[in-house]
Amino acid sequence: MELKGIAEILEGLEETIIFKLIDRAQFHRNMVVYQSGESGFKGAGNTSLFKLRLLYHERMDAEFGRFMVPEERPFNTNLPKAKRIVHLPPNDLKIIDYNKVNLTAEIKESYLKLIPLICPKGDDGQYGSSVEHDVYALQAISRRIHFGAFFVAECKYRDNMDEYDCYIEKKDDSELLEKLTRTEVEENICKRVRQKVIHSQRKINKRIRNLIEPEVVISFYRDTIIPLTKRGELIYLLNRKK
Amino acid sequence: MELKGIAEILEGLEETIIFKLIDRAQFHRNMVVYQSGESGFKGAGNTSLFKLRLLYHERMDAEFGRFMVPEERPFNTNLPKAKRIVHLPPNDLKIIDYNKVNLTAEIKESYLKLIPLICPKGDDGQYGSSVEHDVYALQAISRRIHFGAFFVAECKYRDNMDEYDCYIEKKDDSELLEKLTRTEVEENICKRVRQKVIHSQRKINKRIRNLIEPEVVISFYRDTIIPLTKRGELIYLLNRKK
């Protein structure tokens, strides 16, 4: 439970997020998959193919025990119970209900705004593949945000208990957020992510595969991943049990 | 329906395979997930967690219509029917039952031998994530092999109908395989894959993420992906309708 180790795990998740965004970008925007009532699914009612895929995938994941893990927060509610016992390594989190920290609604909203920025315009008919890769990308982003929210917050708290206790008692969100912010670290993340996006695509044949712009991924880190992680840290601290 | 276009699609799938192998390699071998009777799933009987995940995933995929697409061949049988109508672009394949060309048993067998070559020794307890990424990798590999099998074979046939008809009539497997082989193309694929594996991992922090060896991926291409694609081409031609 050291900040350095936690930061390294977050760093290791960067490639996974980048790879999954690149994979999604191989398909067109296919906006129809996000339209309610257009799922084409028998008996599915007024949902979208995207929502349906996310629901089916999470139902499967729930049975496999995914959401027993703190950093895996579900996008859906009313999921089935796990059919297997997940043996988790003990963690030092001080929260009873992990789902108190669940930023999936905000993640989904931001992710859907990212689609037109990484995928080519138009419709290639590859609806199944598009929503399949949406789910993979969303889960990778969500894992990073929630892992940071829980474990970075707990670490920072331990490193400076008295000061955090004071803000927590006052429920002073803005002071807490300021305390949680490390501008230099955030800038380093963005620099590193830029390099990774460039290098992951260096040998790609542009006639064959679509590239994603480093700047788009940086903005997503700057405007979504980093702020939502901090918001999760805040929520964690406000719900932390003594 | 030109060989050059088909080859480019196959080339574009290389990154997807490489990315998914790298993602799997972030988890230990976790050999228990491949052991029958050790799934830990309530009421699952004598199966493994890996087989169970592949089955659940394919049941979901089947409902979403995945296996309506020629290059998406299922690893399991008795899957549910599609719940949506998949509007496919017309193709020029001359085969009625796509599943005549289904090399998933061989793909699975070779893939399981690859695991100890890309994943660190031992057990990290991340069983759910391991089998999740196994499914993603298997599906990417299978798509590449079956896409090649169907479309490369049809293209090659069209470019040289009389000669192929002669071998097909004689059911001469070895002459057909020889005719389908283009050694120079195969060597180029291996060279290109090596470059891609190296460059995809160039900016990776080795203390944090596990790397995969280019040579291991090349061998998998040379000994599994390329020969199984050709075997699929052969099966396609022997089942091709006039």
Boltz contact constraints between the chains, C-beta under 6 A:
constraints:
  - contact:
      token1: [A, 8]
      token2: [B, 208]
      max_distance: 6.0
  - contact:
      token1: [A, 11]
      token2: [B, 208]
      max_distance: 6.0
  - contact:
      token1: [A, 12]
      token2: [B, 208]
      max_distance: 6.0
  - contact:
      token1: [A, 12]
      token2: [B, 209]
      max_distance: 6.0
  - contact:
      token1: [A, 19]
      token2: [B, 19]
      max_distance: 6.0
  - contact:
      token1: [A, 40]
      token2: [B, 84]
      max_distance: 6.0
  - contact:
      token1: [A, 40]
      token2: [B, 85]
      max_distance: 6.0
  - contact:
      token1: [A, 41]
      token2: [B, 83]
      max_distance: 6.0
  - contact:
      token1: [A, 41]
      token2: [B, 84]
      max_distance: 6.0
  - contact:
      token1: [A, 42]
      token2: [B, 83]
      max_distance: 6.0
  - contact:
      token1: [A, 56]
      token2: [B, 60]
      max_distance: 6.0
  - contact:
      token1: [A, 60]
      token2: [B, 56]
      max_distance: 6.0
  - contact:
      token1: [A, 60]
      token2: [B, 60]
      max_distance: 6.0
  - contact:
      token1: [A, 64]
      token2: [B, 128]
      max_distance: 6.0
  - contact:
      token1: [A, 66]
      token2: [B, 128]
      max_distance: 6.0
  - contact:
      token1: [A, 83]
      token2: [B, 41]
      max_distance: 6.0
  - contact:
      token1: [A, 83]
      token2: [B, 42]
      max_distance: 6.0
  - contact:
      token1: [A, 84]
      token2: [B, 40]
      max_distance: 6.0
  - contact:
      token1: [A, 84]
      token2: [B, 41]
      max_distance: 6.0
  - contact:
      token1: [A, 85]
      token2: [B, 40]
      max_distance: 6.0
  - contact:
      token1: [A, 128]
      token2: [B, 64]
      max_distance: 6.0
  - contact:
      token1: [A, 128]
      token2: [B, 65]
      max_distance: 6.0
  - contact:
      token1: [A, 128]
      token2: [B, 66]
      max_distance: 6.0
  - contact:
      token1: [A, 195]
      token2: [B, 203]
      max_distance: 6.0
  - contact:
      token1: [A, 196]
      token2: [B, 203]
      max_distance: 6.0
  - contact:
      token1: [A, 199]
      token2: [B, 202]
      max_distance: 6.0
  - contact:
      token1: [A, 199]
      token2: [B, 203]
      max_distance: 6.0
  - contact:
      token1: [A, 200]
      token2: [B, 200]
      max_distance: 6.0
  - contact:
      token1: [A, 202]
      token2: [B, 199]
      max_distance: 6.0
  - contact:
      token1: [A, 203]
      token2: [B, 195]
      max_distance: 6.0
  - contact:
      token1: [A, 203]
      token2: [B, 196]
      max_distance: 6.0
  - contact:
      token1: [A, 203]
      token2: [B, 199]
      max_distance: 6.0
  - contact:
      token1: [A, 208]
      token2: [B, 8]
      max_distance: 6.0
  - contact:
      token1: [A, 208]
      token2: [B, 11]
      max_distance: 6.0
  - contact:
      token1: [A, 208]
      token2: [B, 12]
      max_distance: 6.0
  - contact:
      token1: [A, 209]
      token2: [B, 12]
      max_distance: 6.0
